[in-house]
Amino acid sequence: MIRAGSQRLRNRRLLSACVFFSLFLHASLLCLFQTKSVWIDTSMPPAEGKKTWEMASRSEILKETFQTMSKSREEKSLSPQKMATSQALKQTFDFLNIEEPGNALQDSKPLPFNPTDLFAQNTAAPIQISSPLASLDLFPSDLELPTLAAPPSTSTPSSALPQKLQEMLTFNEALFDPLPEEPTSQAIAYESSSLETPLLTDETIQKRASLSIPTPPLPSFPTLDDLDTSSYSDSFDLDIVCSPREDKEGYLFALTLIPRQDLRLPKIKQHYSFLIDRANSVQRERLLATKSAVFRALDELDSEDTFNIVIFDSKVEKAFPSNQTVTSASLTKARDFLDQVQLGSFFTPADLFNPLLMTLPYRVEDDEVYTTVLLTDGENFSKKSAMQAVLQTWTLQNRGKASLFTIGMGSDFHLAALDAASAFNKGHLYYSPTKRGLRRKLLRLMKNVHFPVAKNISAKAITTYPEGSIELFPKSHRMPNLYLNQPIVILGSCDKQDDFILFVQGRCKDCWFNIKKTISFINAKKGGHSLRKEWALQQAYECYERYTLDDNPDHLVEAKQLLLPFDIQPAFQ
C-alpha cells in the first residue's frame, strides 16, 4: 500500500513538470514571434499618413502588389508586343481597384478606363464576357467587367504571379486565341461557370493538333466531264474473229464494234462534192449512167448539208462557185447542170489531181466533215506520175480533211489504184459489175455515209503482259469516220492469244468520245480466207505508202508478193 501511494505521487509530479515546461515553451515562442516576425511587427509605429498591411483593405493590397509587378516588368527589356501587353495588364488591374464601403483610398484616384484604348491593336471582333473573374477569391464578389475586345495573344511570364492569377491569364489566352476555322466576327459568350470546366477540351486539342501540320493539297484527277469526253463503251457490241497466221507464228484477228440501235449521237454537218469524169475513155453510156446516179443521189441530201458538182476531163467545170445548201432552187440548178454535161473529145484525157485539189477545204471545224465522191474509170492512173500525184501530193495536202469515196466498175483496169487512193484518205471503193449498177452503188454509199457522228478515229491496244506485241490496222491517219449504224472494223495481229484492252477514241460534234473494251479470245469465232485476204491488203497499203515516200521499188515487190496468193491486182503496175 505504501509503495503504491509513493508511485502515484511521483507520476503527479512528472505530469506537473511537463505542463509547466510546455507553458514556458509556448510563451517563449510567442515572444520570439512578436519581436522578430515581419507580419506582427509592433516595435515600429507606422509613419504618418502611411497605412500598414493589417489596416489596408483587400483592394489596396491587390493594387500595391500589381503596381510592384508592373514596375519590375517595365525595368526588363521586352519586345514591343510584350511591352504593350504589360501596359494593358497594368491598366486592367488599376481599373479593378474599386472602392469598398468604408475603405476608400484617399491617396490615389482610379484611372479612367476606355476599352477601345486598352486593346487598340486588336482587329478581331469583340467577345462578350459576363464576369468570368467573379468566382476568384482575390477579387470582390460585386466586381463586374464591361464588354472587352479580345487582345492579341501574347506570352506573359507567370513565375511571379499568384496561382489564381496564372489561371486567369491562361483562361484569357485560350479565350482570345480562337481556332483558325472559326469565324472571328462571331460573338461568343462565356459564363462565370466556365472556369470550373477544363480550359481546353479534347476536341479543341485535336483540332489544334491537326492545324499545326497543314495537310498538302491532294491532286484532283479530272473527270470525263472535265475533259469534255463521253464514254460509249456500253453502246457498242463486240464481235471477234481469229485465225492462226500462215507466214509466221502468231494470230490474226478482226474486231468489229457494232453500234446498238439505241445509240443516239448528234449528226455532224456534211459537205458533199460529186466529181464526174467525162473523159472519152468513160464512153457515152457510162456517162449517162453516172449522171443518172448523181441525179438520184441529190435526193438523199439533208437540209443542213451542202453540196457541189464538178465535171472534169482536161478542164474543170463546177455547178456552183462554192458549196450550196440543199434547197429546191439549188437542186433544180444542179439537175439543169447535169443535163448539159456532154462526153469529152477523143483528145481530152482526164486529170484527176486538179479537181481533187479544188475539193480540199481551207479549214475544217470540229462539227463538220467533207466527203468527196469520185465517179471515174481510173484511166488517168495509167501514168505513174499521175498516180503518185494523187496518192502522195494530194493525200499529204488533204491530211484527212476530206474523205474520198470512189465509184467504179469491175472491168476497170486501174481499180486497185482507186481502192488505194480511197484507203489513203479515209474512204472506200464501191464498184459495180454493170453500168446500171452504178446508181445502186452510189445510193448505197449515200445511205452509209448519210449520218456522220464522229471523226478523227484512233485505236490503241494495251497488253496485260509486258512482252506482248499487238499491231492494229488501219492506222489512225487512215481510220474512216464513224457513221451511225455503221460498224468499226479493226484488224490486228498478236503473238499470243492473251487478253488485252482496246481503246477507241474520236471527235463527236460537241465532245470527244471513247470506247474501252476488254478483248478475250475465249469465245472468238474462227476466221478463214477473208480475214487473211483483208490482212494482206492492209499490209500492201503500208508498202504503197512507203513507196510514195522514198520511191523504192522493193516496197512494190513486197506488196505484190503479199497480194499474189489472193489474186488481188497491185495498185502499181
PARO-135142 format. One record per residue (C-alpha): residue in three letters; y, x, z. Coordinates in steps of 0.5 Angstrom, whole numbers, plus 500, padded with zeros to 3 digits. Each point is the difference from the previous one (the first is absolute). Example, Ala and Ser with C-alpha at 12.3 -4.5 7.8 and 13.67 -1.06 7.14 Angstrom:
<pts>
ALA;491;525;516
SER;507;502;498
</pts>
This chain:
<pts>
MET;500;500;500
ILE;505;506;502
ARG;498;503;494
ALA;501;494;495
GLY;507;499;503
SER;502;507;499
GLN;498;500;493
ARG;505;494;499
LEU;506;503;503
ARG;499;506;495
ASN;500;495;494
ARG;506;497;502
ARG;504;506;501
LEU;498;502;493
LEU;502;494;497
SER;507;500;503
ALA;501;507;498
CYS;498;498;492
VAL;505;494;501
PHE;506;505;502
PHE;498;505;495
SER;500;495;495
LEU;507;497;502
PHE;503;507;500
LEU;498;502;493
HIS;503;494;497
ALA;506;501;504
SER;501;507;497
LEU;498;498;493
LEU;506;494;501
CYS;505;505;502
LEU;498;505;494
PHE;501;495;495
GLN;507;498;503
THR;502;507;500
LYS;497;503;493
SER;499;494;495
VAL;505;498;495
TRP;498;493;500
ILE;502;499;507
ASP;506;505;501
THR;505;497;505
SER;502;507;502
MET;506;500;495
PRO;505;494;500
PRO;501;497;493
ALA;506;502;496
GLU;506;496;500
GLY;499;495;494
LYS;493;502;499
LYS;494;496;501
THR;493;502;502
TRP;494;498;497
GLU;498;495;505
MET;507;497;499
ALA;499;499;493
SER;497;494;496
ARG;494;501;495
SER;505;499;494
GLU;504;506;503
ILE;494;504;501
LEU;498;499;493
LYS;507;502;497
GLU;500;506;504
THR;493;502;497
PHE;501;499;493
GLN;507;503;500
THR;497;506;502
MET;495;500;495
SER;505;499;495
LYS;504;506;502
SER;494;504;500
ARG;497;498;493
GLU;507;501;497
GLU;500;507;502
LYS;494;501;496
SER;500;502;492
LEU;498;494;497
SER;500;498;493
PRO;505;495;497
GLN;495;494;500
LYS;498;501;507
MET;507;501;503
ALA;501;493;497
THR;494;497;504
SER;502;504;506
GLN;507;497;500
ALA;498;493;498
LEU;495;500;506
LYS;506;502;505
GLN;504;494;497
THR;494;496;501
PHE;499;502;508
ASP;507;499;501
PHE;500;493;497
LEU;494;499;505
ASN;505;501;506
ILE;501;493;502
GLU;503;499;507
GLU;496;496;505
PRO;504;496;505
GLY;503;503;506
ASN;498;507;497
ALA;505;501;494
LEU;502;507;499
GLN;508;501;501
ASP;500;508;497
SER;497;498;493
LYS;501;495;494
PRO;495;497;496
LEU;500;503;492
PRO;502;495;495
PHE;493;498;496
ASN;500;499;493
PRO;493;499;497
THR;503;502;493
ASP;503;506;502
LEU;493;502;504
PHE;496;500;494
ALA;505;501;495
GLN;495;505;496
ASN;494;495;499
THR;500;496;494
ALA;494;496;502
ALA;500;492;501
PRO;502;498;508
ILE;494;499;504
GLN;500;494;506
ILE;499;503;507
SER;499;495;505
SER;501;504;507
PRO;494;505;499
LEU;502;504;506
ALA;501;495;505
SER;493;501;503
LEU;501;507;501
ASP;502;502;508
LEU;505;505;498
PHE;505;494;498
PRO;503;494;503
SER;496;493;499
ASP;506;497;497
LEU;501;505;494
GLU;501;497;493
LEU;500;504;494
PRO;504;498;494
THR;497;500;493
LEU;500;507;497
ALA;499;503;493
ALA;494;505;500
PRO;502;507;501
PRO;497;506;496
SER;493;502;502
THR;501;507;504
SER;496;504;504
THR;503;501;507
PRO;498;505;506
SER;496;496;505
SER;499;505;505
ALA;506;499;504
LEU;500;492;500
PRO;496;496;505
GLN;494;497;498
LYS;502;493;500
LEU;506;502;495
GLN;495;504;496
GLU;496;494;499
MET;506;496;498
LEU;502;505;495
THR;493;500;497
PHE;501;493;499
ASN;506;500;497
GLU;498;506;495
ALA;494;495;498
LEU;505;495;499
PHE;505;503;496
ASP;494;503;495
PRO;497;495;496
LEU;495;501;495
PRO;502;501;493
GLU;497;494;497
GLU;503;495;505
PRO;507;498;497
THR;506;503;504
SER;504;494;499
GLN;496;495;504
ALA;502;499;507
ILE;495;501;506
ALA;500;497;507
TYR;497;504;506
GLU;499;496;506
SER;500;504;507
SER;493;498;501
SER;498;505;494
LEU;501;506;505
GLU;494;498;503
THR;496;501;494
PRO;498;507;496
LEU;506;502;496
LEU;495;502;494
THR;494;496;499
ASP;494;502;496
GLU;502;496;494
THR;507;504;500
ILE;497;507;501
GLN;495;498;494
LYS;506;498;495
ARG;504;507;502
ALA;494;504;499
SER;499;497;493
LEU;507;501;499
SER;500;507;502
ILE;496;502;494
PRO;502;497;494
THR;495;498;495
PRO;501;502;493
PRO;500;495;495
LEU;494;499;496
PRO;500;500;492
SER;499;493;498
PHE;496;499;494
PRO;503;495;494
THR;496;494;499
LEU;498;498;493
ASP;507;495;500
ASP;504;506;502
LEU;497;504;494
ASP;501;494;495
THR;493;500;499
SER;495;494;500
SER;492;500;501
TYR;496;496;495
SER;493;503;502
ASP;497;494;501
SER;503;497;494
PHE;495;504;495
ASP;493;499;500
LEU;496;507;498
ASP;494;501;495
ILE;497;507;500
VAL;495;502;494
CYS;497;507;501
SER;496;505;496
PRO;497;507;500
ARG;503;505;496
GLU;496;503;494
ASP;504;506;498
LYS;500;503;508
GLU;499;498;507
GLY;504;494;503
TYR;501;493;498
LEU;505;496;496
PHE;503;493;503
ALA;504;495;498
LEU;505;496;505
THR;502;493;498
LEU;506;497;504
ILE;500;492;498
PRO;506;496;503
ARG;498;494;503
GLN;502;493;498
ASP;505;499;506
LEU;504;507;499
ARG;507;498;499
LEU;505;505;498
PRO;507;499;496
LYS;500;502;493
ILE;504;506;497
LYS;504;498;495
GLN;497;503;493
HIS;504;502;494
TYR;496;500;493
SER;500;504;494
PHE;496;498;494
LEU;499;506;495
ILE;497;497;493
ASP;498;506;495
ARG;502;497;493
ALA;498;506;496
ASN;496;500;494
SER;494;502;503
VAL;499;494;504
GLN;500;495;494
ARG;502;493;499
GLU;495;496;503
ARG;500;504;507
LEU;508;500;500
LEU;499;492;499
ALA;495;500;506
THR;504;505;504
LYS;507;495;499
SER;496;494;502
ALA;497;503;506
VAL;507;502;503
PHE;503;494;498
ARG;495;496;504
ALA;501;506;506
LEU;507;498;501
ASP;498;493;503
GLU;497;504;506
LEU;506;503;502
ASP;503;497;506
SER;508;498;501
GLU;501;506;505
ASP;497;505;494
THR;504;504;495
PHE;497;502;493
ASN;502;503;493
ILE;496;501;494
VAL;500;507;496
ILE;498;500;493
PHE;499;507;497
ASP;497;505;495
SER;504;506;498
LYS;506;495;502
VAL;501;496;506
GLU;503;493;501
LYS;501;496;506
ALA;501;493;501
PHE;505;501;506
PRO;504;506;501
SER;497;499;507
ASN;495;496;504
GLN;502;493;501
THR;498;495;505
VAL;495;494;498
THR;504;494;497
SER;499;495;495
ALA;505;504;496
SER;497;507;501
LEU;493;497;498
THR;503;497;494
LYS;504;506;497
ALA;494;504;502
ARG;495;496;496
ASP;505;500;494
PHE;500;508;500
LEU;492;500;500
ASP;500;495;494
GLN;505;505;496
VAL;495;506;501
GLN;497;503;494
LEU;495;505;499
GLY;503;507;498
SER;499;504;494
PHE;495;505;498
PHE;504;506;501
THR;502;498;507
PRO;496;502;506
ALA;500;498;507
ASP;504;504;505
LEU;498;499;507
PHE;504;504;504
ASN;507;497;499
PRO;498;493;501
LEU;496;502;506
LEU;506;504;502
MET;505;494;500
THR;496;496;505
LEU;501;505;505
PRO;505;497;506
TYR;505;505;502
ARG;499;497;508
VAL;494;496;503
GLU;502;496;506
ASP;495;499;506
ASP;499;493;498
GLU;499;500;492
VAL;494;503;495
TYR;501;502;493
THR;494;498;495
THR;499;503;493
VAL;495;496;496
LEU;499;504;493
LEU;496;497;494
THR;498;505;495
ASP;494;503;497
GLY;502;507;502
GLU;500;503;493
ASN;506;505;503
PHE;495;503;504
SER;497;504;494
LYS;505;505;501
LYS;499;504;507
SER;507;502;501
ALA;502;492;500
MET;494;499;505
GLN;503;506;504
ALA;507;497;500
VAL;497;493;503
LEU;495;503;505
GLN;505;506;502
THR;507;499;499
TRP;501;492;500
THR;495;500;506
LEU;504;505;504
GLN;506;496;499
ASN;497;494;502
ARG;497;502;506
GLY;497;494;502
LYS;507;495;499
ALA;496;496;494
SER;493;498;500
LEU;497;501;493
PHE;495;495;497
THR;497;501;493
ILE;497;494;496
GLY;496;503;494
MET;493;498;496
GLY;494;503;501
SER;500;503;493
ASP;506;504;501
PHE;499;508;499
HIS;504;502;506
LEU;498;495;505
ALA;498;506;505
ALA;507;502;500
LEU;503;494;501
ASP;496;499;506
ALA;502;507;503
ALA;507;498;499
SER;500;494;504
ALA;496;503;505
PHE;505;505;501
ASN;505;495;501
LYS;497;495;505
GLY;498;496;494
HIS;493;498;497
LEU;498;499;493
TYR;498;493;497
TYR;496;500;493
SER;497;494;496
PRO;495;501;495
THR;503;495;495
LYS;508;499;498
ARG;499;492;503
GLY;498;503;507
LEU;507;504;501
ARG;503;494;502
ARG;495;498;505
LYS;500;507;503
LEU;508;500;500
LEU;499;494;504
ARG;495;503;505
LEU;505;505;501
MET;506;496;502
LYS;495;496;505
ASN;498;506;503
VAL;507;503;501
HIS;504;494;501
PHE;501;500;507
PRO;501;508;503
VAL;500;500;507
ALA;500;508;502
LYS;501;506;496
ASN;500;508;502
ILE;493;499;502
SER;496;506;503
ALA;494;501;503
LYS;497;505;505
ALA;493;501;503
ILE;499;504;507
THR;493;502;502
THR;497;499;507
TYR;497;507;500
PRO;504;507;499
GLU;496;503;494
GLY;500;493;496
SER;503;500;493
ILE;503;494;496
GLU;503;499;494
LEU;504;494;497
PHE;502;497;493
PRO;504;498;497
LYS;506;505;503
SER;506;497;504
HIS;504;501;494
ARG;495;496;495
MET;499;495;505
PRO;501;493;497
ASN;505;495;503
LEU;497;494;505
TYR;500;493;496
LEU;498;494;504
ASN;493;498;499
GLN;498;507;497
PRO;495;505;504
ILE;502;507;501
VAL;494;505;498
ILE;500;507;502
LEU;495;505;498
GLY;497;505;504
SER;495;506;502
CYS;498;503;506
ASP;494;505;502
LYS;497;495;506
GLN;500;493;501
ASP;503;500;506
ASP;505;495;503
PHE;508;501;498
ILE;506;497;501
LEU;504;497;494
PHE;508;499;500
VAL;503;497;494
GLN;508;499;500
GLY;505;497;496
ARG;507;497;499
CYS;501;493;500
LYS;506;496;498
ASP;503;501;507
CYS;496;504;504
TRP;494;505;500
PHE;493;498;501
ASN;494;504;502
ILE;492;498;500
LYS;496;504;504
LYS;492;499;499
THR;494;504;503
ILE;495;502;495
SER;493;500;501
PHE;494;501;495
ILE;495;496;504
ASN;501;493;496
ALA;502;504;494
LYS;498;497;493
LYS;496;505;495
GLY;504;502;495
GLY;498;502;493
HIS;502;502;493
SER;507;496;500
LEU;502;504;506
ARG;498;507;497
LYS;504;498;494
GLU;506;498;503
TRP;500;506;505
ALA;499;505;493
LEU;506;496;497
GLN;505;502;506
GLN;497;507;500
ALA;502;500;493
TYR;507;497;502
GLU;501;506;504
CYS;498;505;494
TYR;505;497;496
GLU;506;500;505
ARG;498;508;501
TYR;500;501;492
THR;507;497;500
LEU;503;504;505
ASP;497;507;498
ASP;498;499;492
ASN;493;503;502
PRO;494;497;495
ASP;495;502;505
HIS;502;493;504
LEU;499;496;494
VAL;493;503;499
GLU;498;499;507
ALA;503;492;499
LYS;495;500;494
GLN;494;502;504
LEU;502;495;505
LEU;500;494;495
LEU;494;502;496
PRO;495;497;504
PHE;503;493;500
ASP;502;500;492
ILE;508;500;502
GLN;505;502;495
PRO;504;506;502
ALA;508;499;500
PHE;501;506;497
GLN;496;502;493
</pts>
